[in-house]
Amino acid sequence: MTWYRLRQTIKLGAKSLWMHRLRSTLTALGIIFGVCSVIAMLAIGEGASQEAQDQIARLGSRNVIIKTIKPPEEERADVQGARLQEYGLTYADAEQFKHTIPDIQVVVPQRRLMQEAWYLNRKVAIEVIGTIPWYTEIAPVDIRQGRFLESADLKYRQKVCIIDEEIFNKLFLFDDPLGADVKISGDFYRVIGIVSKVESASENGASEADSSGQIGGVAGNVYIPLTTAKQRFGEINLQIGTSGQNMEKVELQQITIQVKKTEHVLPTVEILNNLLSRSHKKKDYQIVVPLELLRQAAQTKKIFSIVLGSIAAISLLVGGIGIMNIMLATVSERTREIGIRRALGAKRRDIIFQFLSETVMLTMAGGLLGIVLGSLIPFLVTHFASMPTIVTGSSLILSFGISAAIGVTFGIYPAYRAAHMDPIESLRHE
């Protein structure tokens, strides 16, 4: 087929579509919404997955988090009659980790307590984190104003604190917090710094309760020296329940370890398991490995994208069936036209190309409009629903490629049927 005949055939197909504008538009709607749904659903899935991976990544790919948990009921049955139940991580555990495992770079013990903070007549629920000066090496906190803890604060058990931005917004409003005193559990703590907000759920591995059973839902975090937390809050917690009074002793709620290299994470976890299983008779600890969570999230993202893409692709398939249906009806309507063209010397491949070009033009136009609409919807979702969305170039190419492939696939049969009509019978058609 020469270039001139090819151009004339395409022009004839475009003219035919233009003469039936309404029908062409309605036919293309299936492709438009199909492409739009593929792009929008993949963008929403990509955004949700990326947000989850970012939260896990903020925990640190080289970090290993060991948390105190209450031992199972059967393991506590033997001490049910005792007045004091002792479980969880200890300072001795932190020292053992530090001096036993060579691949460890940083060990950060933490005490975590749910309390209330007061400033003037304003009150807010907080999580007190008793920790050490190098906490910032393993946690995603950025200092906004002032400073973080120092060795002198730890050594002399200073009553100082660092608040996060959420506490600043709720307690201080327009006041300058630096140098102000915040009341926590009957003691006043001097504010020496403000740090960025860190989601408690992310940092604690999505835990909603501390070791004492107190439920989360706090506004933000307040950081104080670990020695101060030990002195002011103690290690014994009194609980009053239906069975009477129970006292629990927990030294540390969490120990975060940072290893030197990412490839050392999994071997370190095995060593930690061995050490803890020897020193803890009860299963009162849990090891969280952000690196493993990150890999699981990546695998989940892949499955999630396949599922969403498959669901959205069904609408493209329905649109393709609609196009084939309309093109078959068009072939029946234009039977006499086909007979005239064949009588004037058009070959079968000319007829095939004419109807196939109409189908491809419909699907490609629908694909382009679907890309525009599909890119707009994620933006609206992010703006109005505050959900993160990510439109990737691969989703645009994939959806447009599928729409073009559908145009060819579902246009072949109508074009083949038109090309193989008997010219004489076509001329007799009314």
C-alpha positions as MATLAB code, in Angstrom:
seq = 'MTWYRLRQTIKLGAKSLWMHRLRSTLTALGIIFGVCSVIAMLAIGEGASQEAQDQIARLGSRNVIIKTIKPPEEERADVQGARLQEYGLTYADAEQFKHTIPDIQVVVPQRRLMQEAWYLNRKVAIEVIGTIPWYTEIAPVDIRQGRFLESADLKYRQKVCIIDEEIFNKLFLFDDPLGADVKISGDFYRVIGIVSKVESASENGASEADSSGQIGGVAGNVYIPLTTAKQRFGEINLQIGTSGQNMEKVELQQITIQVKKTEHVLPTVEILNNLLSRSHKKKDYQIVVPLELLRQAAQTKKIFSIVLGSIAAISLLVGGIGIMNIMLATVSERTREIGIRRALGAKRRDIIFQFLSETVMLTMAGGLLGIVLGSLIPFLVTHFASMPTIVTGSSLILSFGISAAIGVTFGIYPAYRAAHMDPIESLRHE';
ca = [
       0.000    0.000    0.000;
       1.482    3.315   -1.124;
       1.699    6.315    1.150;
      -0.954    8.155   -0.874;
      -3.478    5.315   -0.581;
      -2.650    4.929    3.116;
      -3.255    8.621    3.740;
      -6.531    8.542    1.791;
      -7.734    5.520    3.752;
      -6.968    7.220    7.087;
      -8.668   10.403    5.900;
     -11.740    8.408    4.856;
     -11.866    6.724    8.275;
     -11.555   10.043   10.123;
     -14.317   11.551    7.937;
     -16.600    8.636    8.727;
     -16.030    9.077   12.468;
     -16.649   12.815   12.210;
     -19.949   12.262   10.373;
     -21.140   10.177   13.365;
     -19.682   12.310   16.129;
     -22.145   11.407   18.865;
     -21.852    7.679   18.266;
     -18.057    7.919   18.102;
     -17.947    9.857   21.371;
     -20.212    7.409   23.183;
     -18.176    4.492   21.833;
     -14.930    6.049   23.055;
     -16.333    6.621   26.565;
     -15.672    2.997   27.498;
     -11.987    3.402   26.649;
     -11.814    6.825   28.314;
     -13.164    5.564   31.628;
     -11.173    2.346   31.364;
      -7.862    4.160   30.926;
      -8.872    6.681   33.579;
      -9.653    3.955   36.121;
      -6.369    2.126   35.434;
      -4.300    5.274   36.005;
      -6.316    6.482   39.023;
      -6.370    3.133   40.824;
      -2.669    2.512   40.241;
      -1.884    6.064   41.440;
      -3.906    5.602   44.639;
      -2.366    2.189   45.262;
       1.142    3.519   44.591;
       0.585    6.459   46.933;
      -0.745    4.302   49.780;
       2.094    1.812   49.347;
       4.734    4.538   49.206;
       3.392    6.142   52.374;
       3.556    2.804   54.201;
       7.094    2.186   52.971;
       8.160    5.698   53.997;
       6.821    5.148   57.513;
       8.741    1.888   57.792;
      11.864    3.419   56.248;
      11.800    6.197   58.855;
      12.370    3.516   61.472;
      15.737    2.872   59.835;
      16.770    0.005   57.590;
      19.756   -0.680   59.877;
      17.690   -0.579   63.061;
      16.395   -3.469   65.130;
      13.680   -2.638   67.670;
      13.163   -4.799   70.747;
       9.980   -4.021   72.688;
       8.679   -5.125   76.052;
       5.398   -7.037   75.898;
       3.317   -8.690   78.586;
       4.014  -12.420   78.696;
       1.148  -14.767   77.770;
      -1.396  -15.619   80.474;
      -0.114  -19.167   80.923;
       3.405  -17.870   81.571;
       2.092  -15.454   84.200;
      -0.054  -18.056   85.919;
       2.804  -19.178   88.146;
       3.118  -15.681   89.630;
      -0.588  -14.904   89.799;
      -0.558  -14.891   93.537;
       2.522  -12.705   93.788;
       2.131   -9.015   94.564;
       4.914   -7.958   92.190;
       5.239   -9.198   88.611;
       8.536   -8.453   86.946;
       9.022   -8.783   83.197;
      10.352   -7.009   80.124;
      13.642   -5.576   78.960;
      16.279   -4.490   81.445;
      19.303   -2.221   81.594;
      21.400   -5.395   81.799;
      20.013   -6.426   78.408;
      21.140   -3.143   76.872;
      24.629   -3.525   78.328;
      24.836   -7.123   77.150;
      23.871   -6.168   73.609;
      26.440   -3.392   73.577;
      29.361   -5.533   74.756;
      28.485   -8.874   73.153;
      27.508   -8.137   69.536;
      30.396   -6.649   67.503;
      28.251   -5.438   64.577;
      26.234   -3.059   66.767;
      26.943    0.643   66.287;
      24.424    2.260   68.665;
      22.247    0.960   71.510;
      19.444    3.256   72.694;
      17.381    2.161   75.725;
      14.027    3.886   76.253;
      11.363    4.221   78.910;
       7.932    5.109   77.539;
       5.123    6.306   79.779;
       1.696    7.767   79.094;
       1.228   10.979   81.095;
      -0.399   14.411   80.985;
       1.476   17.673   80.519;
       0.305   21.026   81.894;
       1.284   24.545   80.945;
      -0.677   27.320   82.653;
      -4.292   26.123   82.350;
      -3.713   24.004   79.248;
      -3.442   20.222   79.409;
      -2.558   17.589   76.823;
      -1.990   13.822   76.818;
       1.611   12.944   76.007;
       4.022   10.051   75.780;
       7.086   10.615   77.928;
      10.180    9.065   76.356;
      13.097    8.667   78.722;
      16.171    8.213   76.546;
      19.808    9.149   75.997;
      21.545   11.917   73.992;
      22.274    9.768   70.910;
      18.589    8.909   70.446;
      18.575   11.154   67.363;
      20.956    8.742   65.602;
      18.292    6.030   65.418;
      15.065    8.070   65.242;
      13.802   10.498   62.554;
      13.686   13.590   64.777;
      14.918   16.949   63.515;
      15.750   19.723   65.974;
      13.679   22.810   65.110;
      14.722   25.045   67.997;
      17.035   24.776   70.979;
      18.926   21.529   71.527;
      18.478   17.855   72.322;
      19.691   16.013   75.409;
      23.358   16.123   76.394;
      25.573   13.871   78.509;
      25.402   16.316   81.447;
      21.595   16.100   81.477;
      21.865   12.320   81.724;
      24.625   12.320   84.350;
      23.047   14.868   86.709;
      19.444   13.735   86.128;
      18.388   17.163   84.994;
      14.675   17.973   84.893;
      14.722   19.158   81.300;
      12.589   18.125   78.361;
      12.307   18.397   74.607;
       8.833   18.669   73.106;
       7.712   17.899   69.577;
       5.876   20.325   67.289;
       2.458   18.877   68.110;
       2.902   19.503   71.828;
       4.163   22.993   71.031;
       1.035   23.768   69.002;
      -1.364   22.435   71.643;
       0.271   23.731   74.817;
       2.006   26.969   73.994;
       0.022   28.518   71.153;
       1.769   31.905   70.735;
       4.090   31.637   73.761;
       7.807   30.930   73.470;
       8.336   27.436   74.928;
      12.123   27.615   75.291;
      12.875   28.166   78.966;
       9.266   27.579   80.021;
       8.340   24.968   82.629;
       5.983   22.094   81.835;
       4.337   20.136   84.639;
       4.363   16.350   84.242;
       3.182   14.043   87.044;
       3.738   16.649   89.767;
       7.223   17.728   88.622;
       8.246   20.691   86.469;
      10.549   20.231   83.484;
      12.360   23.056   81.707;
      11.830   23.040   77.916;
      15.210   23.157   76.163;
      14.251   22.216   72.593;
      11.595   21.548   69.978;
      11.849   18.643   67.549;
       9.838   17.448   64.569;
       6.744   15.357   65.097;
       7.249   11.578   65.047;
       4.174    9.364   64.830;
       4.087    7.205   67.932;
       2.455    4.319   66.079;
       5.224    4.209   63.523;
       7.965    4.501   66.044;
       6.540    1.811   68.288;
       5.717   -0.614   65.555;
       2.027    0.282   65.505;
       1.564   -0.395   69.202;
      -1.438    1.161   70.868;
      -0.536    0.455   74.445;
       2.554    0.649   76.584;
       3.803   -2.093   78.870;
       1.535   -0.922   81.664;
      -1.496   -1.395   79.511;
      -2.272    2.295   79.046;
      -3.901    3.087   75.748;
      -2.279    5.445   73.285;
      -3.948    8.282   71.415;
      -1.500   10.862   72.782;
      -0.955   14.230   71.144;
       2.812   13.950   70.888;
       6.103   13.073   72.543;
       8.119   14.674   75.334;
      11.754   13.555   75.668;
      13.548   13.576   79.026;
      16.861   12.047   80.236;
      16.610    8.311   80.916;
      18.098    8.709   84.405;
      15.537   11.389   85.223;
      12.705    9.132   84.059;
      13.990    6.312   86.239;
      14.254    8.569   89.290;
      10.981   10.476   88.880;
       8.637    7.766   87.584;
      10.236    4.655   89.055;
       9.940    1.204   87.553;
       6.914   -0.161   89.435;
       3.423    0.388   88.119;
       0.304   -0.223   90.230;
      -2.745   -1.583   88.448;
      -6.190   -1.927   90.012;
      -8.494   -4.422   88.309;
     -11.400   -6.737   89.038;
      -9.021   -9.302   90.525;
      -7.513   -6.759   92.908;
      -4.280   -4.796   92.923;
      -1.310   -5.861   90.822;
       2.147   -4.334   90.773;
       4.335   -4.660   87.717;
       8.005   -3.836   87.417;
       9.310   -2.924   83.959;
      12.725   -1.316   83.562;
      12.679   -0.511   79.834;
       9.845   -0.438   77.337;
      12.090   -0.478   74.282;
      15.677   -0.893   73.142;
      16.610    0.227   69.656;
      19.796   -1.102   68.095;
      21.538    0.207   64.992;
      23.984   -2.090   63.223;
      26.936   -0.957   61.143;
      25.764   -2.340   57.789;
      22.407   -3.405   56.356;
      23.674   -6.923   55.611;
      24.409   -7.354   59.335;
      20.762   -6.862   60.356;
      19.475  -10.435   60.009;
      22.530  -12.103   61.632;
      22.214   -9.622   64.504;
      18.547  -10.552   64.955;
      19.517  -14.219   65.337;
      22.101  -13.329   67.991;
      19.565  -11.153   69.818;
      17.049  -13.987   69.838;
      19.632  -16.345   71.352;
      20.711  -13.866   74.017;
      17.156  -12.939   75.032;
      15.913  -16.511   75.098;
      18.670  -17.353   77.592;
      18.109  -14.400   79.925;
      14.295  -14.235   79.715;
      12.400  -17.279   80.907;
       9.105  -15.733   79.786;
       8.324  -14.514   76.274;
       8.170  -10.879   77.393;
       9.825   -9.246   74.408;
       9.174   -8.703   70.701;
      11.743   -8.022   67.988;
      10.699   -5.746   65.125;
      12.932   -5.590   62.040;
      12.071   -2.577   59.832;
      14.164   -4.024   56.981;
      11.923   -7.101   56.857;
       8.812   -4.925   57.087;
      10.140   -2.850   54.191;
      10.627   -5.927   52.037;
       7.161   -7.195   52.909;
       5.683   -3.798   52.047;
       7.418   -3.851   48.655;
       6.024   -7.328   47.963;
       2.558   -6.250   49.088;
       2.793   -3.211   46.825;
       3.522   -5.431   43.837;
       0.522   -7.668   44.567;
      -1.678   -4.653   45.297;
      -0.753   -3.017   41.982;
      -1.469   -6.219   40.055;
      -4.883   -6.604   41.696;
      -5.870   -2.974   41.160;
      -4.570   -2.997   37.584;
      -6.465   -6.186   36.813;
      -9.722   -4.794   38.195;
      -9.322   -1.588   36.211;
      -8.340   -3.506   33.062;
     -11.741   -5.211   33.111;
     -13.363   -1.857   32.334;
     -11.004   -1.519   29.367;
     -12.062   -4.955   28.191;
     -15.723   -3.950   28.433;
     -14.922   -0.810   26.451;
     -13.222   -2.938   23.790;
     -16.273   -5.183   23.491;
     -18.429   -2.077   23.094;
     -16.200   -0.837   20.281;
     -16.372   -4.171   18.467;
     -20.151   -4.174   18.803;
     -20.449   -0.678   17.323;
     -18.020   -1.461   14.504;
     -19.998   -4.570   13.550;
     -23.118   -2.422   13.383;
     -21.199    0.122   11.295;
     -20.101   -2.581    8.864;
     -23.733   -3.640    8.406;
     -24.803   -0.029    7.791;
     -22.047    0.587    5.239;
     -22.406   -2.626    3.274;
     -23.270   -0.772    0.054;
     -20.298    1.585    0.534;
     -18.005   -1.421    0.892;
     -19.433   -2.936   -2.321;
     -18.865    0.330   -4.231;
     -15.268    0.572   -3.045;
     -14.580   -3.013   -4.015;
     -16.185   -2.394   -7.439;
     -13.903    0.628   -7.947;
     -10.788   -1.495   -7.346;
     -10.232   -1.397   -3.570;
      -8.576   -4.545   -2.331;
      -9.475   -6.477    0.780;
      -6.491   -5.073    2.673;
      -7.745   -1.541    1.884;
     -11.118   -2.355    3.468;
      -9.438   -4.001    6.469;
      -7.164   -1.024    6.978;
     -10.059    1.454    6.629;
     -12.146   -0.076    9.412;
      -9.130   -0.955   11.523;
      -7.894    2.647   11.315;
     -11.293    3.889   12.529;
     -11.147    1.557   15.527;
      -7.566    2.511   16.395;
      -8.336    6.238   16.059;
     -11.304    5.820   18.417;
      -9.296    3.935   21.031;
      -6.254    6.218   20.825;
      -8.410    9.332   21.171;
     -10.157    7.682   24.118;
      -6.778    6.691   25.550;
      -5.438   10.253   25.388;
      -8.564   11.703   27.018;
      -8.440    8.917   29.611;
      -4.830    9.817   30.449;
      -5.797   13.456   31.014;
      -8.772   12.526   33.195;
      -6.838    9.751   34.968;
      -4.047   12.199   35.874;
      -6.574   14.739   37.175;
      -8.486   12.382   39.491;
      -5.471   11.479   41.713;
      -4.756   15.204   42.095;
      -8.352   15.783   43.250;
      -8.167   12.801   45.624;
      -4.975   14.186   47.182;
      -6.431   17.696   47.437;
      -9.835   16.870   48.904;
      -9.268   13.549   50.718;
      -5.646   14.205   51.820;
      -4.633   10.793   50.470;
      -1.194   10.496   48.879;
      -1.281    9.503   45.199;
       1.551    8.951   42.741;
       0.994    8.942   38.971;
       3.875    7.024   37.427;
       5.021    7.198   33.827;
       4.758    3.423   33.554;
       1.029    3.541   34.378;
       0.459    6.141   31.628;
       2.377    4.116   29.048;
       0.726    0.871   30.177;
      -2.827    2.204   30.002;
      -2.308    3.906   26.627;
      -0.618    0.797   25.225;
      -3.476   -1.394   26.406;
      -6.039    0.941   24.847;
      -4.197    0.836   21.498;
      -3.897   -2.953   21.712;
      -7.613   -3.226   22.441;
      -8.342   -1.081   19.375;
      -6.379   -3.446   17.159;
      -7.649   -6.633   18.819;
     -11.334   -5.747   18.815;
     -11.180   -4.046   15.435;
      -9.736   -6.996   13.512;
     -12.926   -9.074   13.355;
     -15.252   -6.275   12.115;
     -12.606   -5.234    9.544;
     -12.101   -8.848    8.429;
     -15.851   -9.321    8.115;
     -16.177   -6.151    6.025;
     -13.304   -7.131    3.731;
     -14.719  -10.586    2.996;
     -18.176   -9.448    1.937;
     -19.260  -10.458   -1.565;
     -18.995   -7.254   -3.690;
     -22.043   -8.185   -5.815;
     -24.208   -8.901   -2.768;
     -22.952   -5.685   -1.150;
     -24.037   -3.599   -4.183;
     -27.502   -5.120   -4.018;
     -27.806   -4.248   -0.304;
     -30.353   -1.513    0.464;
];
